[in-house]
Amino acid sequence: MVAENYRKVEKRVQEACLRSGRKREEVTLIAVSKTKPVSMIREAMDAGAEVFGENKVQELCEKYEELPKSLRWHMIGHLQRNKVKYVVDKAELIHSVDSLRLAEEISKEAVKKQVEANILIEVNVAEEESKFGVHAKDVEELVRKAAILPNLHIRGLMTIAPFVEDAEENRPVFQELRKLAVDIKLKNIDNVDMSVLSMGMTGDYEVAIEEGATMVRVGTGIFGERNYAV
């Protein structure tokens, strides 16, 4: 079931790339495996999945130890500063940096463990009160301050769009994140690379790809509904 779902999502990613005149390799499909067992991750691997996203540090660490080291792990959930030390040398990319204090902690732990940490700045484009992320007007200031921290590299921006019935409603959100990335790129800030746009989830990843997403985070579409009671 998981392998079949993954192949269906992969096909839709390819079609969205084709519609928007993009190459398939421009978009990374992140299989969001939060709350899902290792057995299901192995099914996704069999279908070709190599990049997995986790929301919780403990889950990422446990799966990292149990599965092949060839897999690439992304930390996509809200990250508490006291958990940074566990994940900084395991996640190839941290998507959810939304404050200078968090960036400073990641930098500190990266220096300590002698690794280079790649991050995205999380932007609350729609300014939803229930969501983490900095407001668009504050992004440049955070980028400039975080860019000078040692062992830390800003690779782009991330957003979680509102939950909507019609994916088209989120098109303006994705357009705004892309515009923000372009604006920051034009400033030529040292140690800042705006090549990554992490946007789009199960309900709207095709629209996100059409609007320039370079990473889409698909969980339910691959692994099915989540049982949070477990």
PyRosetta script that sets phi, psi and omega in degrees:
from pyrosetta import init, pose_from_sequence

init()
pose = pose_from_sequence("MVAENYRKVEKRVQEACLRSGRKREEVTLIAVSKTKPVSMIREAMDAGAEVFGENKVQELCEKYEELPKSLRWHMIGHLQRNKVKYVVDKAELIHSVDSLRLAEEISKEAVKKQVEANILIEVNVAEEESKFGVHAKDVEELVRKAAILPNLHIRGLMTIAPFVEDAEENRPVFQELRKLAVDIKLKNIDNVDMSVLSMGMTGDYEVAIEEGATMVRVGTGIFGERNYAV")
pose.set_psi(1, -48.9)
pose.set_omega(1, -178.4)
pose.set_phi(2, -63.4)
pose.set_psi(2, -45.5)
pose.set_omega(2, -179.9)
pose.set_phi(3, -60.7)
pose.set_psi(3, -41.5)
pose.set_omega(3, 179.7)
pose.set_phi(4, -64.5)
pose.set_psi(4, -44.6)
pose.set_omega(4, 177.9)
pose.set_phi(5, -60.3)
pose.set_psi(5, -43.3)
pose.set_omega(5, -178.8)
pose.set_phi(6, -60.4)
pose.set_psi(6, -43.3)
pose.set_omega(6, -179.4)
pose.set_phi(7, -64.9)
pose.set_psi(7, -35.8)
pose.set_omega(7, 177.8)
pose.set_phi(8, -65.9)
pose.set_psi(8, -44.2)
pose.set_omega(8, 178.9)
pose.set_phi(9, -63.5)
pose.set_psi(9, -44.2)
pose.set_omega(9, 178.7)
pose.set_phi(10, -56.9)
pose.set_psi(10, -41.7)
pose.set_omega(10, 179.3)
pose.set_phi(11, -63.6)
pose.set_psi(11, -41.2)
pose.set_omega(11, 179.9)
pose.set_phi(12, -69.1)
pose.set_psi(12, -34.2)
pose.set_omega(12, 175.1)
pose.set_phi(13, -63.5)
pose.set_psi(13, -45.9)
pose.set_omega(13, 178.7)
pose.set_phi(14, -59.2)
pose.set_psi(14, -43.1)
pose.set_omega(14, -178.7)
pose.set_phi(15, -66.7)
pose.set_psi(15, -39.1)
pose.set_omega(15, 178.4)
pose.set_phi(16, -65.6)
pose.set_psi(16, -38.0)
pose.set_omega(16, 176.6)
pose.set_phi(17, -63.0)
pose.set_psi(17, -43.9)
pose.set_omega(17, -179.4)
pose.set_phi(18, -61.4)
pose.set_psi(18, -45.7)
pose.set_omega(18, -179.6)
pose.set_phi(19, -60.1)
pose.set_psi(19, -35.1)
pose.set_omega(19, -175.4)
pose.set_phi(20, -98.3)
pose.set_psi(20, 11.3)
pose.set_omega(20, 176.4)
pose.set_phi(21, 66.5)
pose.set_psi(21, 33.5)
pose.set_omega(21, -178.3)
pose.set_phi(22, -114.4)
pose.set_psi(22, 157.1)
pose.set_omega(22, 175.3)
pose.set_phi(23, -81.9)
pose.set_psi(23, 144.5)
pose.set_omega(23, -179.5)
pose.set_phi(24, -57.4)
pose.set_psi(24, -37.2)
pose.set_omega(24, -176.7)
pose.set_phi(25, -69.9)
pose.set_psi(25, -6.1)
pose.set_omega(25, 177.4)
pose.set_phi(26, -76.8)
pose.set_psi(26, -14.3)
pose.set_omega(26, -175.2)
pose.set_phi(27, -119.7)
pose.set_psi(27, 125.5)
pose.set_omega(27, 175.7)
pose.set_phi(28, -94.9)
pose.set_psi(28, 124.7)
pose.set_omega(28, 176.4)
pose.set_phi(29, -91.7)
pose.set_psi(29, 114.0)
pose.set_omega(29, 179.1)
pose.set_phi(30, -98.2)
pose.set_psi(30, 119.2)
pose.set_omega(30, 177.2)
pose.set_phi(31, -83.9)
pose.set_psi(31, 112.0)
pose.set_omega(31, -175.8)
pose.set_phi(32, -85.8)
pose.set_psi(32, 106.6)
pose.set_omega(32, -169.9)
pose.set_phi(33, -102.0)
pose.set_psi(33, 18.2)
pose.set_omega(33, -178.3)
pose.set_phi(34, -58.1)
pose.set_psi(34, 138.4)
pose.set_omega(34, -179.1)
pose.set_phi(35, 67.9)
pose.set_psi(35, -0.5)
pose.set_omega(35, -176.3)
pose.set_phi(36, -99.4)
pose.set_psi(36, 144.8)
pose.set_omega(36, -177.0)
pose.set_phi(37, -73.6)
pose.set_psi(37, 161.9)
pose.set_omega(37, 179.3)
pose.set_phi(38, -57.4)
pose.set_psi(38, -35.1)
pose.set_omega(38, -179.3)
pose.set_phi(39, -58.8)
pose.set_psi(39, -38.0)
pose.set_omega(39, 179.9)
pose.set_phi(40, -73.4)
pose.set_psi(40, -33.4)
pose.set_omega(40, 176.6)
pose.set_phi(41, -63.8)
pose.set_psi(41, -39.9)
pose.set_omega(41, 178.9)
pose.set_phi(42, -63.5)
pose.set_psi(42, -35.1)
pose.set_omega(42, 177.2)
pose.set_phi(43, -63.7)
pose.set_psi(43, -42.6)
pose.set_omega(43, 178.7)
pose.set_phi(44, -65.3)
pose.set_psi(44, -38.6)
pose.set_omega(44, 177.4)
pose.set_phi(45, -60.0)
pose.set_psi(45, -40.5)
pose.set_omega(45, -179.7)
pose.set_phi(46, -61.7)
pose.set_psi(46, -27.1)
pose.set_omega(46, -180.0)
pose.set_phi(47, -89.7)
pose.set_psi(47, -2.0)
pose.set_omega(47, 176.3)
pose.set_phi(48, 115.5)
pose.set_psi(48, -1.1)
pose.set_omega(48, -179.3)
pose.set_phi(49, -69.4)
pose.set_psi(49, 134.3)
pose.set_omega(49, 179.5)
pose.set_phi(50, -126.3)
pose.set_psi(50, -19.3)
pose.set_omega(50, -175.8)
pose.set_phi(51, -116.8)
pose.set_psi(51, 124.6)
pose.set_omega(51, -176.9)
pose.set_phi(52, -124.4)
pose.set_psi(52, 144.4)
pose.set_omega(52, -179.8)
pose.set_phi(53, -116.0)
pose.set_psi(53, 138.0)
pose.set_omega(53, 177.4)
pose.set_phi(54, -126.5)
pose.set_psi(54, 148.2)
pose.set_omega(54, 179.2)
pose.set_phi(55, -94.0)
pose.set_psi(55, -26.3)
pose.set_omega(55, -175.7)
pose.set_phi(56, -116.5)
pose.set_psi(56, 137.2)
pose.set_omega(56, -176.9)
pose.set_phi(57, -59.8)
pose.set_psi(57, -45.7)
pose.set_omega(57, -177.1)
pose.set_phi(58, -59.5)
pose.set_psi(58, -42.9)
pose.set_omega(58, 179.3)
pose.set_phi(59, -64.4)
pose.set_psi(59, -42.8)
pose.set_omega(59, 179.8)
pose.set_phi(60, -60.9)
pose.set_psi(60, -44.8)
pose.set_omega(60, -177.6)
pose.set_phi(61, -64.6)
pose.set_psi(61, -42.8)
pose.set_omega(61, -179.3)
pose.set_phi(62, -64.1)
pose.set_psi(62, -44.2)
pose.set_omega(62, -178.3)
pose.set_phi(63, -70.8)
pose.set_psi(63, -36.1)
pose.set_omega(63, 177.7)
pose.set_phi(64, -57.5)
pose.set_psi(64, -42.4)
pose.set_omega(64, -178.2)
pose.set_phi(65, -71.7)
pose.set_psi(65, -31.8)
pose.set_omega(65, -172.6)
pose.set_phi(66, -87.1)
pose.set_psi(66, -26.0)
pose.set_omega(66, -173.3)
pose.set_phi(67, -104.5)
pose.set_psi(67, 166.4)
pose.set_omega(67, -178.2)
pose.set_phi(68, -56.7)
pose.set_psi(68, 142.6)
pose.set_omega(68, -177.6)
pose.set_phi(69, -72.2)
pose.set_psi(69, -7.7)
pose.set_omega(69, 177.8)
pose.set_phi(70, -73.3)
pose.set_psi(70, -17.3)
pose.set_omega(70, 179.2)
pose.set_phi(71, -70.3)
pose.set_psi(71, 151.9)
pose.set_omega(71, 179.0)
pose.set_phi(72, -111.6)
pose.set_psi(72, 126.6)
pose.set_omega(72, -175.9)
pose.set_phi(73, -108.7)
pose.set_psi(73, 135.6)
pose.set_omega(73, 176.7)
pose.set_phi(74, -119.0)
pose.set_psi(74, 134.8)
pose.set_omega(74, 175.1)
pose.set_phi(75, -91.9)
pose.set_psi(75, 109.3)
pose.set_omega(75, -174.2)
pose.set_phi(76, -109.5)
pose.set_psi(76, -12.3)
pose.set_omega(76, -178.8)
pose.set_phi(77, -89.1)
pose.set_psi(77, 172.0)
pose.set_omega(77, 177.8)
pose.set_phi(78, -58.4)
pose.set_psi(78, 131.6)
pose.set_omega(78, -175.1)
pose.set_phi(79, -112.5)
pose.set_psi(79, 120.7)
pose.set_omega(79, 177.1)
pose.set_phi(80, -82.2)
pose.set_psi(80, 145.6)
pose.set_omega(80, -174.9)
pose.set_phi(81, -61.2)
pose.set_psi(81, -33.9)
pose.set_omega(81, -177.8)
pose.set_phi(82, -75.1)
pose.set_psi(82, -5.2)
pose.set_omega(82, 178.7)
pose.set_phi(83, -104.5)
pose.set_psi(83, -6.4)
pose.set_omega(83, -174.8)
pose.set_phi(84, -56.7)
pose.set_psi(84, -41.3)
pose.set_omega(84, -174.1)
pose.set_phi(85, -60.5)
pose.set_psi(85, -26.3)
pose.set_omega(85, -177.8)
pose.set_phi(86, -79.1)
pose.set_psi(86, -24.4)
pose.set_omega(86, -168.4)
pose.set_phi(87, -113.9)
pose.set_psi(87, -15.1)
pose.set_omega(87, -170.8)
pose.set_phi(88, -63.2)
pose.set_psi(88, -27.3)
pose.set_omega(88, -180.0)
pose.set_phi(89, -101.4)
pose.set_psi(89, 7.1)
pose.set_omega(89, -179.2)
pose.set_phi(90, -115.2)
pose.set_psi(90, -35.3)
pose.set_omega(90, -178.7)
pose.set_phi(91, -86.4)
pose.set_psi(91, 128.0)
pose.set_omega(91, 178.7)
pose.set_phi(92, -74.2)
pose.set_psi(92, -21.3)
pose.set_omega(92, 178.3)
pose.set_phi(93, -151.9)
pose.set_psi(93, 133.0)
pose.set_omega(93, 174.7)
pose.set_phi(94, -105.1)
pose.set_psi(94, 115.5)
pose.set_omega(94, -172.0)
pose.set_phi(95, -84.6)
pose.set_psi(95, -19.1)
pose.set_omega(95, -160.7)
pose.set_phi(96, -113.6)
pose.set_psi(96, 43.8)
pose.set_omega(96, 179.3)
pose.set_phi(97, -85.1)
pose.set_psi(97, 116.8)
pose.set_omega(97, -173.6)
pose.set_phi(98, -127.3)
pose.set_psi(98, 14.0)
pose.set_omega(98, 177.2)
pose.set_phi(99, -157.9)
pose.set_psi(99, 156.5)
pose.set_omega(99, 177.8)
pose.set_phi(100, -66.9)
pose.set_psi(100, -36.1)
pose.set_omega(100, -179.5)
pose.set_phi(101, -61.9)
pose.set_psi(101, -38.8)
pose.set_omega(101, 177.6)
pose.set_phi(102, -68.2)
pose.set_psi(102, -43.1)
pose.set_omega(102, 178.4)
pose.set_phi(103, -60.1)
pose.set_psi(103, -40.7)
pose.set_omega(103, 179.6)
pose.set_phi(104, -64.2)
pose.set_psi(104, -39.4)
pose.set_omega(104, 179.2)
pose.set_phi(105, -66.7)
pose.set_psi(105, -42.1)
pose.set_omega(105, 177.8)
pose.set_phi(106, -61.9)
pose.set_psi(106, -44.4)
pose.set_omega(106, 178.7)
pose.set_phi(107, -60.2)
pose.set_psi(107, -46.1)
pose.set_omega(107, -178.3)
pose.set_phi(108, -60.0)
pose.set_psi(108, -46.6)
pose.set_omega(108, -178.7)
pose.set_phi(109, -70.7)
pose.set_psi(109, -33.6)
pose.set_omega(109, 178.1)
pose.set_phi(110, -65.4)
pose.set_psi(110, -40.8)
pose.set_omega(110, 177.2)
pose.set_phi(111, -63.1)
pose.set_psi(111, -44.5)
pose.set_omega(111, -178.4)
pose.set_phi(112, -61.0)
pose.set_psi(112, -42.1)
pose.set_omega(112, -177.2)
pose.set_phi(113, -91.5)
pose.set_psi(113, 1.1)
pose.set_omega(113, 178.8)
pose.set_phi(114, 57.1)
pose.set_psi(114, 48.7)
pose.set_omega(114, 175.2)
pose.set_phi(115, -127.2)
pose.set_psi(115, 163.7)
pose.set_omega(115, 174.9)
pose.set_phi(116, -102.0)
pose.set_psi(116, 126.5)
pose.set_omega(116, -177.9)
pose.set_phi(117, -101.8)
pose.set_psi(117, 127.4)
pose.set_omega(117, 176.8)
pose.set_phi(118, -101.7)
pose.set_psi(118, 130.9)
pose.set_omega(118, -176.3)
pose.set_phi(119, -132.6)
pose.set_psi(119, 159.6)
pose.set_omega(119, 168.0)
pose.set_phi(120, -117.6)
pose.set_psi(120, 148.4)
pose.set_omega(120, 173.7)
pose.set_phi(121, -89.8)
pose.set_psi(121, 124.9)
pose.set_omega(121, 179.5)
pose.set_phi(122, -83.6)
pose.set_psi(122, 125.6)
pose.set_omega(122, -177.2)
pose.set_phi(123, -114.0)
pose.set_psi(123, 128.1)
pose.set_omega(123, 176.6)
pose.set_phi(124, -90.1)
pose.set_psi(124, 77.1)
pose.set_omega(124, -173.1)
pose.set_phi(125, -58.4)
pose.set_psi(125, -45.1)
pose.set_omega(125, -176.4)
pose.set_phi(126, -80.4)
pose.set_psi(126, -3.8)
pose.set_omega(126, 179.9)
pose.set_phi(127, 53.2)
pose.set_psi(127, 46.0)
pose.set_omega(127, 176.3)
pose.set_phi(128, -80.1)
pose.set_psi(128, 133.6)
pose.set_omega(128, -177.5)
pose.set_phi(129, -65.3)
pose.set_psi(129, -27.0)
pose.set_omega(129, -176.6)
pose.set_phi(130, -81.3)
pose.set_psi(130, -5.9)
pose.set_omega(130, -174.4)
pose.set_phi(131, -108.1)
pose.set_psi(131, 150.7)
pose.set_omega(131, 171.8)
pose.set_phi(132, -80.7)
pose.set_psi(132, 175.4)
pose.set_omega(132, 178.0)
pose.set_phi(133, 114.4)
pose.set_psi(133, 152.3)
pose.set_omega(133, 178.1)
pose.set_phi(134, -86.5)
pose.set_psi(134, 153.6)
pose.set_omega(134, 176.7)
pose.set_phi(135, -73.9)
pose.set_psi(135, 153.0)
pose.set_omega(135, -174.5)
pose.set_phi(136, -53.8)
pose.set_psi(136, -38.3)
pose.set_omega(136, -176.5)
pose.set_phi(137, -67.7)
pose.set_psi(137, -18.1)
pose.set_omega(137, -177.0)
pose.set_phi(138, -101.7)
pose.set_psi(138, -1.7)
pose.set_omega(138, -173.7)
pose.set_phi(139, -65.1)
pose.set_psi(139, -47.1)
pose.set_omega(139, -175.4)
pose.set_phi(140, -60.4)
pose.set_psi(140, -40.9)
pose.set_omega(140, -179.8)
pose.set_phi(141, -62.0)
pose.set_psi(141, -44.6)
pose.set_omega(141, 178.9)
pose.set_phi(142, -64.2)
pose.set_psi(142, -43.1)
pose.set_omega(142, 179.8)
pose.set_phi(143, -58.8)
pose.set_psi(143, -46.7)
pose.set_omega(143, -177.7)
pose.set_phi(144, -62.9)
pose.set_psi(144, -39.9)
pose.set_omega(144, -178.6)
pose.set_phi(145, -73.8)
pose.set_psi(145, -38.5)
pose.set_omega(145, -178.5)
pose.set_phi(146, -74.3)
pose.set_psi(146, -27.6)
pose.set_omega(146, -174.4)
pose.set_phi(147, -64.9)
pose.set_psi(147, -21.8)
pose.set_omega(147, -177.5)
pose.set_phi(148, -92.0)
pose.set_psi(148, -1.7)
pose.set_omega(148, -178.5)
pose.set_phi(149, -76.0)
pose.set_psi(149, 141.3)
pose.set_omega(149, -178.4)
pose.set_phi(150, -69.4)
pose.set_psi(150, 148.5)
pose.set_omega(150, 175.4)
pose.set_phi(151, 59.8)
pose.set_psi(151, 22.6)
pose.set_omega(151, -178.6)
pose.set_phi(152, -126.5)
pose.set_psi(152, 133.5)
pose.set_omega(152, -178.2)
pose.set_phi(153, -131.1)
pose.set_psi(153, 122.7)
pose.set_omega(153, 179.2)
pose.set_phi(154, -87.4)
pose.set_psi(154, 118.1)
pose.set_omega(154, -174.4)
pose.set_phi(155, -101.5)
pose.set_psi(155, -12.6)
pose.set_omega(155, -179.0)
pose.set_phi(156, 158.6)
pose.set_psi(156, -153.2)
pose.set_omega(156, -174.2)
pose.set_phi(157, -127.6)
pose.set_psi(157, 156.9)
pose.set_omega(157, 177.3)
pose.set_phi(158, -136.3)
pose.set_psi(158, 147.5)
pose.set_omega(158, 171.4)
pose.set_phi(159, -144.4)
pose.set_psi(159, 153.4)
pose.set_omega(159, 170.3)
pose.set_phi(160, -110.9)
pose.set_psi(160, 110.6)
pose.set_omega(160, -177.7)
pose.set_phi(161, -75.0)
pose.set_psi(161, 160.7)
pose.set_omega(161, 178.5)
pose.set_phi(162, -59.2)
pose.set_psi(162, 154.0)
pose.set_omega(162, 174.9)
pose.set_phi(163, -78.5)
pose.set_psi(163, 117.9)
pose.set_omega(163, -177.4)
pose.set_phi(164, -132.9)
pose.set_psi(164, 157.0)
pose.set_omega(164, 177.0)
pose.set_phi(165, -75.2)
pose.set_psi(165, -39.0)
pose.set_omega(165, -177.7)
pose.set_phi(166, -108.5)
pose.set_psi(166, 114.6)
pose.set_omega(166, -176.9)
pose.set_phi(167, -56.5)
pose.set_psi(167, -28.2)
pose.set_omega(167, -179.2)
pose.set_phi(168, -58.7)
pose.set_psi(168, -28.0)
pose.set_omega(168, -179.7)
pose.set_phi(169, -62.9)
pose.set_psi(169, -23.4)
pose.set_omega(169, -178.7)
pose.set_phi(170, -91.6)
pose.set_psi(170, -2.4)
pose.set_omega(170, -179.6)
pose.set_phi(171, -56.0)
pose.set_psi(171, -45.1)
pose.set_omega(171, 179.4)
pose.set_phi(172, -62.1)
pose.set_psi(172, -32.0)
pose.set_omega(172, 178.6)
pose.set_phi(173, -64.1)
pose.set_psi(173, -46.7)
pose.set_omega(173, -180.0)
pose.set_phi(174, -66.6)
pose.set_psi(174, -37.7)
pose.set_omega(174, 178.5)
pose.set_phi(175, -62.9)
pose.set_psi(175, -39.9)
pose.set_omega(175, -179.0)
pose.set_phi(176, -67.6)
pose.set_psi(176, -40.0)
pose.set_omega(176, 179.2)
pose.set_phi(177, -64.4)
pose.set_psi(177, -41.0)
pose.set_omega(177, 179.5)
pose.set_phi(178, -64.1)
pose.set_psi(178, -42.4)
pose.set_omega(178, 179.8)
pose.set_phi(179, -61.8)
pose.set_psi(179, -41.5)
pose.set_omega(179, 179.1)
pose.set_phi(180, -61.0)
pose.set_psi(180, -43.3)
pose.set_omega(180, 179.4)
pose.set_phi(181, -63.4)
pose.set_psi(181, -41.9)
pose.set_omega(181, 179.2)
pose.set_phi(182, -63.4)
pose.set_psi(182, -44.4)
pose.set_omega(182, 179.9)
pose.set_phi(183, -59.7)
pose.set_psi(183, -43.3)
pose.set_omega(183, -179.0)
pose.set_phi(184, -69.2)
pose.set_psi(184, -39.8)
pose.set_omega(184, 179.0)
pose.set_phi(185, -59.1)
pose.set_psi(185, -39.4)
pose.set_omega(185, -179.3)
pose.set_phi(186, -65.7)
pose.set_psi(186, -18.9)
pose.set_omega(186, 179.5)
pose.set_phi(187, -77.3)
pose.set_psi(187, -12.9)
pose.set_omega(187, 178.6)
pose.set_phi(188, 52.2)
pose.set_psi(188, 51.1)
pose.set_omega(188, 179.4)
pose.set_phi(189, -79.9)
pose.set_psi(189, 131.5)
pose.set_omega(189, 179.7)
pose.set_phi(190, -56.8)
pose.set_psi(190, 140.0)
pose.set_omega(190, 175.5)
pose.set_phi(191, 68.1)
pose.set_psi(191, 18.5)
pose.set_omega(191, 178.2)
pose.set_phi(192, -122.2)
pose.set_psi(192, 122.8)
pose.set_omega(192, -178.1)
pose.set_phi(193, -125.4)
pose.set_psi(193, 114.6)
pose.set_omega(193, -176.4)
pose.set_phi(194, -94.5)
pose.set_psi(194, 38.2)
pose.set_omega(194, -175.4)
pose.set_phi(195, -82.5)
pose.set_psi(195, -13.7)
pose.set_omega(195, -177.5)
pose.set_phi(196, -109.2)
pose.set_psi(196, 127.6)
pose.set_omega(196, 171.0)
pose.set_phi(197, -122.3)
pose.set_psi(197, 104.3)
pose.set_omega(197, 179.9)
pose.set_phi(198, -94.7)
pose.set_psi(198, 103.1)
pose.set_omega(198, -178.3)
pose.set_phi(199, -157.0)
pose.set_psi(199, 146.2)
pose.set_omega(199, -178.4)
pose.set_phi(200, 103.0)
pose.set_psi(200, 130.0)
pose.set_omega(200, 179.3)
pose.set_phi(201, -128.5)
pose.set_psi(201, -167.2)
pose.set_omega(201, -173.7)
pose.set_phi(202, -49.4)
pose.set_psi(202, -42.6)
pose.set_omega(202, -174.1)
pose.set_phi(203, -80.3)
pose.set_psi(203, -15.8)
pose.set_omega(203, -171.8)
pose.set_phi(204, -145.1)
pose.set_psi(204, 16.3)
pose.set_omega(204, -173.7)
pose.set_phi(205, -65.4)
pose.set_psi(205, -27.8)
pose.set_omega(205, 179.8)
pose.set_phi(206, -68.4)
pose.set_psi(206, -41.2)
pose.set_omega(206, 176.1)
pose.set_phi(207, -64.5)
pose.set_psi(207, -40.3)
pose.set_omega(207, 179.3)
pose.set_phi(208, -60.5)
pose.set_psi(208, -42.8)
pose.set_omega(208, 178.4)
pose.set_phi(209, -62.3)
pose.set_psi(209, -42.6)
pose.set_omega(209, 178.5)
pose.set_phi(210, -61.1)
pose.set_psi(210, -26.3)
pose.set_omega(210, -179.0)
pose.set_phi(211, -99.2)
pose.set_psi(211, 9.9)
pose.set_omega(211, 171.4)
pose.set_phi(212, 109.8)
pose.set_psi(212, 6.6)
pose.set_omega(212, 178.3)
pose.set_phi(213, -56.9)
pose.set_psi(213, 137.3)
pose.set_omega(213, 172.7)
pose.set_phi(214, -106.4)
pose.set_psi(214, -11.4)
pose.set_omega(214, 173.7)
pose.set_phi(215, -139.9)
pose.set_psi(215, 133.0)
pose.set_omega(215, 173.7)
pose.set_phi(216, -121.5)
pose.set_psi(216, 143.8)
pose.set_omega(216, -173.7)
pose.set_phi(217, -112.4)
pose.set_psi(217, 102.8)
pose.set_omega(217, -173.9)
pose.set_phi(218, -115.9)
pose.set_psi(218, 116.8)
pose.set_omega(218, -180.0)
pose.set_phi(219, -110.1)
pose.set_psi(219, -70.4)
pose.set_omega(219, -177.2)
pose.set_phi(220, -56.6)
pose.set_psi(220, -39.0)
pose.set_omega(220, -178.7)
pose.set_phi(221, -62.9)
pose.set_psi(221, -22.7)
pose.set_omega(221, 179.4)
pose.set_phi(222, -102.9)
pose.set_psi(222, -48.1)
pose.set_omega(222, -172.0)
pose.set_phi(223, -100.0)
pose.set_psi(223, -5.8)
pose.set_omega(223, -178.4)
pose.set_phi(224, 87.8)
pose.set_psi(224, 179.0)
pose.set_omega(224, -179.4)
pose.set_phi(225, -60.9)
pose.set_psi(225, 152.0)
pose.set_omega(225, -180.0)
pose.set_phi(226, -96.4)
pose.set_psi(226, 145.1)
pose.set_omega(226, 174.0)
pose.set_phi(227, -106.4)
pose.set_psi(227, 99.4)
pose.set_omega(227, -176.2)
pose.set_phi(228, -79.2)
pose.set_psi(228, -5.2)
pose.set_omega(228, 179.9)
pose.set_phi(229, -78.0)
pose.set_psi(229, -15.4)
pose.set_omega(229, -176.5)
pose.set_phi(230, -67.8)
pose.dump_pdb("model.pdb")
